[in-house]
Amino acid sequence: MKFIVHDDPVGRSASNYIARVDLASFGLDGQVEQLWLQVVADGTYEVACIPFFTYGLALGDTVLLTDNSYVSELVKTSGHRALRMMFVPDLPARDLQQAADRIRAEIRQAGLLSEWNGDRFVAIDIPPNTEPSSLFAVMESAVNAGDAFWEWASATPFITHT
């Protein structure tokens, strides 16, 4: 089993809870993403990180858990969206560094939250009513150059593997 972890979740606090999502439902057999959550008083949990591989979830969404701490259901969406970008594996280190620096600069300029998984994969939180066109332009440039791929996490609804 391979675990996808969030080393620096944007919603880290002293009272976070970690749960898992089985990624088999999304075509990633044998992989599990560990999501950081905030406990909500009614027994639900709020997503406190930007999902790297889980589809259909975003920062601030409310979820339910199984008895063995797997996310079982999306209860309420937050209106946030997760935008993800992965640089291709064969991109030379110097080109990767320059492209990643451009993305980081645009994320900062737009005032957005992001999380990196290694140096080739970033998940960006897009709050409601936000259209970061400059970021999209930089991402589109990297994609058109064949250096990266991007996707919305909401492209596929959240489902669990039963």
N, C-alpha and C positions, 0 to 999 in steps of 0.2 A: 504494500500500500504506500503510495506516494502522497505526502501531505504538502499542500500549498499553504504557506503561512504569511501573515502580515507582520513584518518586523516593526513597522512604525505606523500603526493605524491612526487615521486622522482624529478619531474620537476616543483615543486612549484616556482612561481615567483610572482612579484607584479602585473603582467598583465594577470594572468590566467583567463580562462573562464570555467564555469562549465556547462556541458550538461548532458543529461540522455540517458540511453539505457534501453528500455523495455525488461526485461529478459524473457518474455513469449515465445519469439521465441526460447529460449533455454530450455524450459520446466520448467521455474521458474515463473509460473503465480503469479501475485500480487507483484512482486519484480522489482525494478528499480535500476540500478547502476548509480551513479553519477561519470562521468569521468571528470578529469581536462584536459583542452585543452589550447594550445597556438594559438592565432590568427595568421593566415598566410595572407599576404597582398592581395591575390587573392580571399578572401572570404571563403577559406577553413580553417580548423583547424587541428592542430597536437596534437595527444594524448600525454599528459604530465604526465601520471601515468601508472602503470602496471595493466591492468584490472584483477579484482578478479574473475568475473563470466561471463563477456562478452566473447563470442567465436569469433575468427577470427580477433581480434584486438590486437595490441601490442604497446609498447612505440614507439613514433615517427611516427606512421601511420598517413596518412592524410585523414580526413573525411569531409563530408558535414553534415549540420544540417537542421532540419525542422524549420519552423517559430516559433514553440513552444519549441525549444532547445532540441530536441531529435536527436541523431545521426541517420542519414538516409542512409548514403552510405559510403563505404570504397572507397576512390579515388585512393590512392597509398600506397603500403606497404613500410615500412622502412627497411625491412630485419631483424628486431628484432623479437624474439619469446618470448612469455610469458610461463614460466613453473610454474605450480601451484601445491602446496602440501597442503593436509589437514590431520591433525592428527585426529584419530577416537575419538568420544565423550567420550568413556568409558576408555580412557587411563588415568591411575592414574597420579595425579598432578606431582609427583616426576619424573616419567618416561617421562611425557610430557616435563618438564623443561629440562631434560637431552637431549632428542631427539631434541628439538628446539634449544638448545645451540649448538649442533653438526652441525645442519643446518646453523645457524647464522655464526659459525666459518668457515665453508666451503664457504659460500657466500662471507665473508670478504676475505678469502684466495684467492679466484678466482677473486676478484676485481669486483664483480657484484653488480648491484643495486637490491633492493628488497623492498617490502612493506608487512607489516603484517596487517591482519584483525583479531583483537583479538589475542589470544595466540595459536590458533590451525590452522591458515590458512596463508600461505605465497605465494606471487606471485613474481617470480624472472625474471628479464630481462636478456635474452640471446642475446647479440649483434651478428651481422653477423660474421661468421668465428670463433665462439667461441665454444669450446667443453670442458666444465668443468667436466672432467671425475671423479675427486675426489668428487665433489658435487653429481653427479649421483650415485656413489658408496654408499655414506652415505644415500641418499634418497632410493636407492634400499634396503639397509639394513633395514630401517624403514618399508618399504612396505612389505618385506618378513617376518618381525616379526609380521605383522598384525597391526602395529601401525599407519599406514598412507596410503593414496591414493595419486597418482599424475597424472597429465595430462598436455598435451600441449594445450594452448588456441586455437591453429590453427587446432586442431583435427576436428573442425566443422567450416565452413565458416561463416563470419559475415552475418547475415540476420536481417531484421526488421520485426516486427509483424504489419501486415496491417489490 
